[in-house]
Amino acid sequence: MIDLKYNSDGLIPAIVQDHYTKDVLMLAYMNAESLDISIKEGYTCFYSRSRQELWRKGATSGNTQQIVSIRTDCDRDTLLIDVIKNGPACHTGSESCFFNDIVKSEDEAFSYENLYKMLVGRKIEKKEGSYTTYLFEKGTDKILKKVGEECTEVIIAAKGGDKEETVFEIADLLYHLTVLMIDQGITINDVTAELAKRHIVDHKVKQEKMQ
């Protein structure tokens, strides 16, 4: 194993990153023992500086982190851990511990992942006047009703052959589906993993048909 540089307390910072989105999920600390456990078990185990004890991520919450890779930087004094997460990384329920903006460019490129994170923020920190917060406060039945309505709007627009209107209604549907995902505790990774399984099955079926 690479000779790592631990600090005077015998600890090394560990940056945890989502394997699929590459979002930074959290920063924690490891000592030699917790790193060894993480490598052997395949799931993150850290050292709590406040409690001064080992803690396996998800031991009580169930939000475990399966390790894909562990790398160190050029100075060998920091770890970067790629994980497949099973549930939110943050104790607040947020997918990432890093959701408080200090500086944010208005020109930040749009992405579905950023939209998802923003909507999670609307659930955690209620924003007055926010339609998303309104949906979360009204609850699952209201969200489901809106998803049903938007499905109908997509069908009507597509049936009418109006591409621009169909795109508009699909965007509305995707937004409300994302709100539903967050309401139900479903992550982008959950859906991505399901689609990946179907891709594998589809690939095998195609191969069998070609033989």
C-alpha positions as a Markdown table, in Angstrom:
| # | Residue | x | y | z |
|---|---|---|---|---|
| 1 | Met | 0.0 | 0.0 | 0.0 |
| 2 | Ile | 1.1 | 3.6 | -0.7 |
| 3 | Asp | 2.7 | 5.3 | 2.3 |
| 4 | Leu | 0.2 | 7.9 | 3.4 |
| 5 | Lys | 0.8 | 11.0 | 5.4 |
| 6 | Tyr | -1.5 | 11.2 | 8.4 |
| 7 | Asn | -1.6 | 14.3 | 10.5 |
| 8 | Ser | -0.4 | 14.6 | 14.1 |
| 9 | Asp | -3.6 | 13.0 | 15.3 |
| 10 | Gly | -3.1 | 10.0 | 13.1 |
| 11 | Leu | -5.9 | 11.1 | 10.7 |
| 12 | Ile | -6.2 | 11.8 | 7.0 |
| 13 | Pro | -9.1 | 13.8 | 5.3 |
| 14 | Ala | -11.3 | 11.7 | 3.0 |
| 15 | Ile | -13.3 | 13.4 | 0.3 |
| 16 | Val | -16.2 | 11.2 | -0.7 |
| 17 | Gln | -17.4 | 11.6 | -4.3 |
| 18 | Asp | -20.5 | 10.1 | -6.1 |
| 19 | His | -19.3 | 7.6 | -8.6 |
| 20 | Tyr | -22.0 | 8.4 | -11.2 |
| 21 | Thr | -22.4 | 12.2 | -10.9 |
| 22 | Lys | -18.9 | 13.0 | -9.5 |
| 23 | Asp | -20.6 | 15.4 | -7.0 |
| 24 | Val | -18.7 | 15.8 | -3.7 |
| 25 | Leu | -20.8 | 14.2 | -1.1 |
| 26 | Met | -19.0 | 14.8 | 2.2 |
| 27 | Leu | -15.6 | 15.3 | 3.9 |
| 28 | Ala | -14.7 | 13.0 | 6.7 |
| 29 | Tyr | -11.6 | 11.6 | 8.4 |
| 30 | Met | -10.0 | 8.2 | 8.5 |
| 31 | Asn | -7.2 | 6.7 | 10.5 |
| 32 | Ala | -5.2 | 3.6 | 9.5 |
| 33 | Glu | -7.7 | 1.3 | 11.1 |
| 34 | Ser | -10.8 | 2.8 | 9.5 |
| 35 | Leu | -9.1 | 2.8 | 6.1 |
| 36 | Asp | -8.1 | -0.8 | 6.6 |
| 37 | Ile | -11.8 | -1.7 | 7.5 |
| 38 | Ser | -13.0 | 0.3 | 4.5 |
| 39 | Ile | -10.8 | -1.6 | 2.1 |
| 40 | Lys | -11.6 | -5.0 | 3.6 |
| 41 | Glu | -15.4 | -4.5 | 3.8 |
| 42 | Gly | -15.8 | -2.4 | 0.7 |
| 43 | Tyr | -17.9 | 0.2 | 2.4 |
| 44 | Thr | -16.7 | 3.5 | 4.0 |
| 45 | Cys | -15.7 | 3.5 | 7.6 |
| 46 | Phe | -14.5 | 6.8 | 9.2 |
| 47 | Tyr | -13.1 | 8.1 | 12.4 |
| 48 | Ser | -15.2 | 10.5 | 14.4 |
| 49 | Arg | -13.1 | 13.4 | 15.8 |
| 50 | Ser | -16.0 | 14.5 | 18.1 |
| 51 | Arg | -16.8 | 11.0 | 19.5 |
| 52 | Gln | -13.2 | 9.7 | 19.1 |
| 53 | Glu | -14.3 | 6.4 | 17.7 |
| 54 | Leu | -14.8 | 4.5 | 14.5 |
| 55 | Trp | -18.1 | 4.8 | 12.6 |
| 56 | Arg | -19.3 | 2.9 | 9.7 |
| 57 | Lys | -21.3 | 5.1 | 7.4 |
| 58 | Gly | -24.9 | 4.0 | 7.4 |
| 59 | Ala | -24.6 | 1.7 | 10.4 |
| 60 | Thr | -27.7 | 3.3 | 11.9 |
| 61 | Ser | -29.3 | 5.2 | 9.0 |
| 62 | Gly | -28.8 | 2.5 | 6.4 |
| 63 | Asn | -27.2 | 5.1 | 4.0 |
| 64 | Thr | -24.2 | 3.1 | 3.2 |
| 65 | Gln | -21.5 | 3.9 | 0.7 |
| 66 | Gln | -20.1 | 1.1 | -1.5 |
| 67 | Ile | -16.5 | 1.9 | -2.4 |
| 68 | Val | -15.6 | 1.9 | -6.1 |
| 69 | Ser | -12.1 | 3.3 | -5.8 |
| 70 | Ile | -9.7 | 5.1 | -3.3 |
| 71 | Arg | -7.1 | 7.5 | -4.5 |
| 72 | Thr | -4.6 | 9.8 | -2.9 |
| 73 | Asp | -3.3 | 13.2 | -4.0 |
| 74 | Cys | 0.3 | 14.0 | -5.1 |
| 75 | Asp | 1.3 | 14.8 | -1.4 |
| 76 | Arg | -0.4 | 11.6 | -0.2 |
| 77 | Asp | -2.1 | 13.5 | 2.6 |
| 78 | Thr | -5.7 | 13.4 | 1.3 |
| 79 | Leu | -8.0 | 10.6 | 0.1 |
| 80 | Leu | -10.5 | 10.8 | -2.7 |
| 81 | Ile | -13.1 | 8.0 | -2.4 |
| 82 | Asp | -15.5 | 7.2 | -5.3 |
| 83 | Val | -18.7 | 5.5 | -3.9 |
| 84 | Ile | -22.1 | 4.2 | -5.0 |
| 85 | Lys | -24.3 | 5.6 | -2.3 |
| 86 | Asn | -27.3 | 4.0 | -0.8 |
| 87 | Gly | -29.3 | 7.0 | 0.3 |
| 88 | Pro | -28.4 | 10.6 | 1.2 |
| 89 | Ala | -24.8 | 11.4 | 2.4 |
| 90 | Cys | -25.8 | 14.2 | 4.7 |
| 91 | His | -27.5 | 13.8 | 8.1 |
| 92 | Thr | -30.0 | 16.5 | 7.0 |
| 93 | Gly | -31.4 | 14.2 | 4.3 |
| 94 | Ser | -29.6 | 16.1 | 1.5 |
| 95 | Glu | -27.8 | 14.0 | -1.1 |
| 96 | Ser | -24.6 | 16.0 | -0.4 |
| 97 | Cys | -23.4 | 17.8 | 2.7 |
| 98 | Phe | -22.4 | 20.7 | 0.4 |
| 99 | Phe | -25.6 | 22.5 | -0.4 |
| 100 | Asn | -25.1 | 26.0 | 1.1 |
| 101 | Asp | -23.9 | 28.4 | -1.5 |
| 102 | Ile | -21.4 | 31.1 | -0.5 |
| 103 | Val | -20.6 | 32.2 | -4.0 |
| 104 | Lys | -22.6 | 31.0 | -7.0 |
| 105 | Ser | -22.2 | 32.2 | -10.6 |
| 106 | Glu | -25.5 | 33.3 | -12.3 |
| 107 | Asp | -24.0 | 31.7 | -15.4 |
| 108 | Glu | -23.8 | 28.2 | -14.0 |
| 109 | Ala | -24.7 | 25.7 | -16.6 |
| 110 | Phe | -28.0 | 24.0 | -16.2 |
| 111 | Ser | -28.0 | 20.3 | -15.5 |
| 112 | Tyr | -30.6 | 17.8 | -14.3 |
| 113 | Glu | -28.3 | 17.0 | -11.3 |
| 114 | Asn | -28.3 | 20.7 | -10.3 |
| 115 | Leu | -32.1 | 20.9 | -10.7 |
| 116 | Tyr | -32.4 | 17.8 | -8.4 |
| 117 | Lys | -30.1 | 19.4 | -5.8 |
| 118 | Met | -32.1 | 22.7 | -5.9 |
| 119 | Leu | -35.4 | 20.9 | -5.4 |
| 120 | Val | -33.9 | 18.9 | -2.5 |
| 121 | Gly | -33.0 | 22.3 | -1.0 |
| 122 | Arg | -36.6 | 23.5 | -1.3 |
| 123 | Lys | -37.7 | 20.5 | 0.8 |
| 124 | Ile | -35.0 | 20.9 | 3.4 |
| 125 | Glu | -35.1 | 24.6 | 3.7 |
| 126 | Lys | -38.6 | 25.8 | 3.1 |
| 127 | Lys | -38.6 | 28.9 | 0.8 |
| 128 | Glu | -41.6 | 31.2 | 1.1 |
| 129 | Gly | -43.4 | 31.6 | -2.2 |
| 130 | Ser | -41.7 | 28.6 | -3.7 |
| 131 | Tyr | -44.1 | 26.3 | -5.8 |
| 132 | Thr | -41.8 | 23.3 | -5.1 |
| 133 | Thr | -42.0 | 24.0 | -1.3 |
| 134 | Tyr | -45.8 | 24.3 | -1.7 |
| 135 | Leu | -45.9 | 20.8 | -3.3 |
| 136 | Phe | -43.8 | 19.2 | -0.6 |
| 137 | Glu | -46.0 | 20.8 | 2.1 |
| 138 | Lys | -49.2 | 19.6 | 0.5 |
| 139 | Gly | -47.8 | 16.1 | 0.4 |
| 140 | Thr | -47.7 | 13.0 | -1.8 |
| 141 | Asp | -51.3 | 13.0 | -2.9 |
| 142 | Lys | -51.0 | 16.6 | -4.3 |
| 143 | Ile | -47.7 | 15.6 | -6.1 |
| 144 | Leu | -49.2 | 12.5 | -7.6 |
| 145 | Lys | -52.2 | 14.5 | -8.8 |
| 146 | Lys | -49.9 | 16.9 | -10.6 |
| 147 | Val | -47.9 | 14.1 | -12.1 |
| 148 | Gly | -51.1 | 12.6 | -13.5 |
| 149 | Glu | -52.2 | 15.9 | -14.9 |
| 150 | Glu | -48.9 | 16.5 | -16.6 |
| 151 | Cys | -48.9 | 13.0 | -18.1 |
| 152 | Thr | -52.3 | 13.9 | -19.7 |
| 153 | Glu | -50.9 | 17.2 | -21.0 |
| 154 | Val | -48.0 | 15.4 | -22.6 |
| 155 | Ile | -50.3 | 12.9 | -24.4 |
| 156 | Ile | -52.6 | 15.7 | -25.7 |
| 157 | Ala | -49.7 | 17.8 | -27.0 |
| 158 | Ala | -48.0 | 14.8 | -28.7 |
| 159 | Lys | -51.3 | 13.6 | -30.2 |
| 160 | Gly | -51.8 | 17.1 | -31.6 |
| 161 | Gly | -48.4 | 16.9 | -33.3 |
| 162 | Asp | -47.1 | 20.1 | -31.8 |
| 163 | Lys | -43.4 | 19.5 | -31.0 |
| 164 | Glu | -42.8 | 22.8 | -29.2 |
| 165 | Glu | -45.9 | 22.2 | -26.9 |
| 166 | Thr | -44.9 | 18.6 | -26.4 |
| 167 | Val | -41.4 | 19.6 | -25.3 |
| 168 | Phe | -42.9 | 22.2 | -22.9 |
| 169 | Glu | -45.2 | 19.6 | -21.4 |
| 170 | Ile | -42.5 | 16.9 | -21.1 |
| 171 | Ala | -40.4 | 19.5 | -19.2 |
| 172 | Asp | -43.3 | 20.1 | -16.8 |
| 173 | Leu | -43.7 | 16.3 | -16.4 |
| 174 | Leu | -40.0 | 15.7 | -15.7 |
| 175 | Tyr | -40.1 | 18.5 | -13.1 |
| 176 | His | -43.1 | 17.0 | -11.2 |
| 177 | Leu | -41.6 | 13.5 | -11.5 |
| 178 | Thr | -38.4 | 14.8 | -9.9 |
| 179 | Val | -40.4 | 16.3 | -7.0 |
| 180 | Leu | -42.1 | 12.9 | -6.6 |
| 181 | Met | -38.7 | 11.2 | -6.6 |
| 182 | Ile | -37.5 | 13.4 | -3.8 |
| 183 | Asp | -40.7 | 13.0 | -1.9 |
| 184 | Gln | -40.3 | 9.2 | -2.1 |
| 185 | Gly | -36.6 | 9.3 | -1.3 |
| 186 | Ile | -35.6 | 8.1 | -4.8 |
| 187 | Thr | -32.3 | 9.4 | -6.1 |
| 188 | Ile | -31.0 | 9.9 | -9.6 |
| 189 | Asn | -28.6 | 7.0 | -9.0 |
| 190 | Asp | -31.6 | 4.7 | -8.1 |
| 191 | Val | -33.1 | 5.4 | -11.5 |
| 192 | Thr | -29.8 | 5.2 | -13.3 |
| 193 | Ala | -29.0 | 1.9 | -11.8 |
| 194 | Glu | -32.4 | 0.5 | -12.8 |
| 195 | Leu | -32.0 | 1.7 | -16.4 |
| 196 | Ala | -28.5 | 0.2 | -16.4 |
| 197 | Lys | -30.0 | -3.2 | -15.4 |
| 198 | Arg | -32.5 | -3.0 | -18.2 |
| 199 | His | -29.8 | -2.1 | -20.7 |
| 200 | Ile | -27.9 | -5.3 | -19.8 |
| 201 | Val | -31.0 | -7.4 | -20.1 |
| 202 | Asp | -31.9 | -5.8 | -23.4 |
| 203 | His | -28.4 | -6.4 | -24.7 |
| 204 | Lys | -28.6 | -10.1 | -23.7 |
| 205 | Val | -32.0 | -10.5 | -25.3 |
| 206 | Lys | -30.7 | -8.9 | -28.6 |
| 207 | Gln | -27.7 | -11.3 | -28.5 |
| 208 | Glu | -30.0 | -14.3 | -28.1 |
| 209 | Lys | -32.2 | -13.2 | -31.0 |
| 210 | Met | -29.2 | -12.8 | -33.2 |
| 211 | Gln | -27.8 | -16.3 | -32.6 |
